[in-house]
């Protein structure tokens, strides 16, 4: 579903992606983790044409999105983006539109659905994300978790084949994180192909088919959650997991800290 080869991206002298080779198979959930500044979000944004890598290729949903620095022409790019839903850290809802209008605007303007068809689809999706009672609410009246669930419903309204999530819970208060992750877990259970950049290690352990670890612009290892969290091959992976899982501890060893969240996948 996603095929990346030799992807390189620089911002000036800052080499952010260094020859990435990466695949996401149909109905697979791949979670990308790693320290801040490792290139995770840049990699994800390249998969939607929001960043243009200078070298390498990206194939997604059967289309060559990027070919050695050349992006699809605008018309084809816009058509491809209807198949690739993306959810950002910030919610990016239209503040002057109701929840229902936010979810229907894409299908009406890009997919040619009439108002009745778009509203029917939107109501099903809002019920799916637990917001059936917020159809006529305005974004300003919603919590952060509710806004992010509307953003997910809006992306799903285009009936995408792939969903990209760029740290979707990072802007939320801790007590609101679970409600967004639960929706993402539901999508994974339904077979949605997903690529997720996140710091939520529990989500990576429980939901991912594979976990990719990035550091300094490279994917340093990729494997099942059981391997990554129990027996990572790279010392840098062990150091990162130790820091993330035990930020205030000076007594646990990396192997002990990794074991604390190892469990069977649900």
Beta strands, then each sheet from edge to edge (+ up, - down):
strand 1: 2-11
strand 2: 14-24
strand 3: 29-34
strand 4: 55-60
strand 5: 63-67
strand 6: 70-71
strand 7: 84-87
strand 8: 162-166
strand 9: 193-197
strand 10: 210-215
strand 11: 218-223
sheet 1: 2+ 1- 4+ 5- 6+
sheet 2: 7+ 8+ 9+ 3+ 10+ 11-
end
